Amino acid sequence: MDNHLKYYDLSEQAHKKIKAMILTNKLQPGQKIIQEKLAEELGVSRMPLHKAFQMLENELLVEHIPRRGIFVKKVDLNEIADAFECREVLEGLAARRAAQSITPAEIRFLHNLFSPFSSDPANADPAKYQEADMIFHNTIIRISGNRILEKMEMLGNVITRTHQRGLIRGPIETYREHMDIIEALAKNDGPRAECLIKSHSSKSREEILEKIEEQKEREFQA
């Protein structure tokens, strides 16, 4: 393996680990990232770490502030609402396409993601449920078979952005929605799968918009 490929591989590994740290709030919004400490913790040199930060900056997860350093990007509710709006369109198309070609093995995979929560969704571990949710939605994008759609999702990083604030709606509300989407996919019912997954995102976006209005009202009264 030449040096270029070696650094790329290490950068990818560092990128995935730092991204997970941000999404699980191990690295908090607004927190300054001490690069030397993080490089030591991850066991990588500055070069692959620098490339990892470039990827994270493209995904709007970190930001470089001149003369101050690299910080975890603060959560912007307006950006998250915009991401849900994009996700509604992208996933609607993905679900309709996925329903045409999804296999029994892929249906089982989607079911198995949520099987640990089936008996008691109300008491599901939020972090584990969020991880299952992200895999679920990314899998539908992949199963769609639309390479342009998959590339657009990767570039826009839509699903990651909608998870940056954690779960918008809890398992007690969304577990049944996931099951209904899987059922529509299993029946190869593209229009219904599209309608359900768009509604799934729309409800979360509406909740974010309500929070934005509440925030504006508090600022007005202050």
Backbone hydrogen bonds, N-H to C=O, Kabsch-Sander energy under -0.5 kcal/mol:
donor,donor_aa,acceptor,acceptor_aa,energy
6,K,2,D,-2.4
7,Y,3,N,-2.7
8,Y,4,H,-2.1
9,D,5,L,-2.5
10,L,6,K,-2.3
11,S,7,Y,-2.5
12,E,8,Y,-2.4
13,Q,9,D,-2.0
14,A,10,L,-2.6
15,H,11,S,-2.9
16,K,12,E,-2.4
17,K,13,Q,-2.1
18,I,14,A,-2.8
19,K,15,H,-2.4
20,A,16,K,-2.0
21,M,17,K,-2.0
22,I,18,I,-2.1
23,L,19,K,-2.6
24,T,20,A,-1.7
25,N,22,I,-1.4
26,K,21,M,-1.9
27,L,21,M,-2.1
28,Q,26,K,-0.6
30,G,72,V,-2.4
31,Q,28,Q,-2.3
33,I,70,I,-3.1
34,I,32,K,-0.7
35,Q,33,I,-1.0
38,L,34,I,-2.4
39,A,35,Q,-2.9
40,E,36,E,-1.9
41,E,37,K,-2.2
42,L,38,L,-2.5
43,G,39,A,-1.2
44,V,39,A,-2.1
49,L,45,S,-1.4
50,H,46,R,-2.6
51,K,47,M,-1.8
52,A,48,P,-2.1
53,F,49,L,-2.3
54,Q,50,H,-1.6
55,M,51,K,-1.8
56,L,52,A,-2.3
57,E,53,F,-2.4
58,N,54,Q,-1.9
59,E,55,M,-1.3
60,L,57,E,-1.4
61,L,56,L,-2.7
62,V,56,L,-0.9
63,E,71,F,-2.6
65,I,63,E,-0.6
65,I,69,G,-3.1
68,R,65,I,-2.3
69,G,65,I,-2.4
71,F,63,E,-2.7
72,V,31,Q,-2.5
73,K,61,L,-2.4
77,L,75,V,-0.6
80,I,76,D,-2.0
81,A,77,L,-2.5
82,D,78,N,-2.2
83,A,79,E,-2.4
84,F,80,I,-2.3
85,E,81,A,-1.8
86,C,82,D,-2.2
87,R,83,A,-2.8
88,E,84,F,-2.3
89,V,85,E,-1.2
90,L,86,C,-2.6
91,E,87,R,-3.0
92,G,88,E,-1.3
93,L,89,V,-1.8
94,A,90,L,-2.3
95,A,91,E,-3.0
96,R,92,G,-1.9
97,R,93,L,-2.4
98,A,94,A,-3.1
99,A,95,A,-2.1
100,Q,97,R,-1.1
101,S,97,R,-0.6
101,S,98,A,-1.1
102,I,98,A,-2.0
107,I,103,T,-2.1
108,R,104,P,-2.3
109,F,105,A,-2.1
110,L,106,E,-2.2
111,H,107,I,-2.4
112,N,108,R,-2.9
113,L,109,F,-1.3
114,F,110,L,-0.7
114,F,111,H,-1.1
115,S,111,H,-0.8
117,F,114,F,-1.7
118,S,115,S,-1.1
123,N,120,D,-1.4
124,A,121,P,-1.7
129,Y,125,D,-2.7
130,Q,126,P,-2.5
131,E,127,A,-2.0
132,A,128,K,-2.2
133,D,129,Y,-2.5
134,M,130,Q,-2.4
135,I,131,E,-2.2
136,F,132,A,-2.5
137,H,133,D,-2.2
138,N,134,M,-2.4
139,T,135,I,-2.4
140,I,136,F,-1.8
141,I,137,H,-1.7
142,R,138,N,-2.1
143,I,139,T,-3.1
144,S,140,I,-1.4
145,G,142,R,-1.4
147,R,145,G,-0.9
150,E,146,N,-2.3
151,K,147,R,-2.1
152,M,148,I,-2.7
153,E,149,L,-2.3
154,M,150,E,-2.0
155,L,151,K,-2.6
156,G,152,M,-2.7
157,N,153,E,-1.8
158,V,153,E,-0.8
161,R,157,N,-2.1
162,T,158,V,-1.9
163,H,159,I,-0.8
163,H,160,T,-0.9
164,Q,160,T,-0.6
164,Q,161,R,-1.1
166,G,163,H,-2.2
173,E,170,G,-1.5
174,T,170,G,-2.1
175,Y,171,P,-2.5
178,H,174,T,-2.4
179,M,175,Y,-2.1
180,D,176,R,-2.2
181,I,177,E,-2.0
182,I,178,H,-2.4
183,E,179,M,-2.3
184,A,180,D,-2.1
185,L,181,I,-2.3
186,A,182,I,-2.8
187,K,183,E,-1.5
188,N,185,L,-1.7
189,D,184,A,-2.7
190,G,188,N,-1.2
193,A,189,D,-2.5
194,E,190,G,-2.7
195,C,191,P,-2.3
196,L,192,R,-2.7
197,I,193,A,-2.2
198,K,194,E,-2.0
199,S,195,C,-2.0
200,H,196,L,-2.1
201,S,197,I,-1.7
202,S,198,K,-2.5
203,K,199,S,-2.4
204,S,200,H,-1.0
205,R,201,S,-2.4
206,E,202,S,-2.4
207,E,203,K,-1.6
208,I,204,S,-2.0
209,L,205,R,-2.6
210,E,206,E,-1.9
211,K,207,E,-1.8
212,I,208,I,-2.2
213,E,209,L,-2.1
214,E,210,E,-2.2
215,Q,211,K,-2.4
216,K,212,I,-2.3
217,E,213,E,-2.2
218,R,214,E,-2.2
219,E,215,Q,-2.2
220,F,216,K,-2.2
221,Q,217,E,-2.0
222,A,218,R,-1.3
